[in-house]
């Protein structure tokens, strides 16, 4: 069985994906003599052209005349790139726990499920149960964006509560003050 290799993207390749995804970059703009000021240096212009070619060769974009579109693979990768930029703001605890519960099917979405779990842990979530993570900070919008980018929104729930079965343990783990409860 052939093993799939992870797609590595450089700085400019990520920039190109983001610009194409936003509808800002068209194929002709990299060839135009009067590029925007940010792209004018010869070195950066060459790097961008090479990165554009790399993104095309990795099947992340589709060229159609002067128009450039993200391929399905490019859309998924852009979603991950955008998800990596999301952070949850830590502030004084309001006594409310935020729980993210997910039931993402393994068959077609195993990679997305595993990535989502790793991303939640990276954001500071703690596991309450399998597929149920908790954090004491507001995160509804951030989780919605990540789930939408990964195309798993129908399988993700955001819940709030003022009490957890493992509350004392979670207060200790998150280094919260008990008298705030």
N, C-alpha and C positions, 0 to 999 in steps of 0.2 A: 504494500500500500504506500502510495506517495505521500510524504509528509509535507504539509503546507508550511511555507516560511513566513515569518512575521514581516509585515511591510514596515520598513524603517523610512522615516521621512526627516529630511534636513529642515533647517530653519526656513529657507526660501520655499521649499516644497509645501510646507505647512501654510506659509503666507499665500501661495498660489491657490491652494485648496480653499482657504478662507475667502479669498477674493472671488473665485469662481462661484463658490456657494452663495455669496452675497450678490452675485450678478454684476460685479464691478469690472471683472477682467474679461476681455474678449481676446481672441487669438491675435488679431491684428495689432493690439496695443503693445505686444512685446517686440514687434517688428518695426513699429513706427519710429521715425527719426526724432520726433519731438515728444519723447516720453516725459511723464511727470518728473518733477525735480528729484523725487526720492529714488528714481531709477536711472538717473543720468550718468553716474560714474561708469566708466568702461568696465571695470571689474564687476560691479553689481549688475550691470546690464548683461554681461556674459553669464554670470552666475544664475540670474533669473531665466535666461534663455535655456541654459543647461537644465535647471531645475524644472522648467516647464516641460522639456523633453522627457526628463525622468518620470514626472507625474503621468505623462501620456503613456510612456512605455510600461508603467506599472498598472495600466488600465484604470486609473483613478478619474480620468477625464475623457470626454468624448468631443472630438472636433467635428464641427458641422459648418463648413464654410468659414466665416469669420466668427461664428459663435462657438462658445465653449460651455459644455455642460458637465456636471459631475456624473460619473457612472454610479451604479448601485453601490459598488465597492467604495468609491470615493465619498458617497453620502454617508456610509457607515463610519468611515474613518474620520470624516469631518465631525460627525456627532461625537466621537470619542475625544477628538482634539478639543472641541468646545466644552465637553464635560470635564476635562482635566483642568480647565481654567476656573471652574466653580469652586468657591470656598464657602464655608458656613461661618457666619460671624458669631464669635463667642461673646456673650454679654452676661450681665448679672442674671442669675437664674430666677425665673418667675414662678417656680414651683410646678410647672407643667412639663410633662415628659412628651416627647415627640417619638412616635413609633412608626417605622416603615416596615410594612409587611409585604412580601411578594411571593407569588406562586407562578413562576415563569416556567413554561414547558421546556423540558430538556431537549426533546427532539430537534426542533428547528432553531431554538434560541439558547443553546448551552453556552456558547461563547459570551453572549450578552448577559446571561444570568451570572456567570462567573465574574465577568468584568464589573457588573453592578455591585455584587457582593464586595469585591476588592475595593471598589470606589467608595462605598459606604464606610468600610473600615478605615480607608485613607482619610475620610472626612472626620473621623473621630467617633463613629457609631460603635456601640457595644452590642454584642449578640445577646438577646433575651432567650430566644429559642431558634431553632433552625428556620431560616427565612423570616426572622423577625428581629429587627435592630432598633436600638433606642439611642436617643441623644437628648440632652436637656435644653437645646437651643432651637429657635425657630428655623425651619428649613423647608417648608412646604414648596415654595417656589423653586428652590435649588433642586430638590428631588424631582419635581415635575419636569424641569428642563432636562435633567439627566435621563429620566425615563423616556421622555419624548425623543431626545437625540438617539437613544438606543432602540427606539420603536418598541418599547415594552410597557408603555403607559397602561394598557388594559389589565396588566398583571400586577400593578403596584398600588398599594393603599397607604395613605398617610393618616395616622390616628393620633389623637391627643388624650392624655389622661393625667390626673393629678396623683395617682398612686400606682405603684408597680409591685408585683409579688416579691421581687428582689430589690426593693427600694433602698434599704440600708447599704447593701453591697454596691448599688449603682451610685449612690451619693458618695461613697468612699472612692470608687473608681474615677468618677468625674471631678473629685476633689471639691465637692459642694458643701456648704455649711448646713448641718442638719436642722438648725433652728429656723431655716427658711421654709421648711416643709409645712 
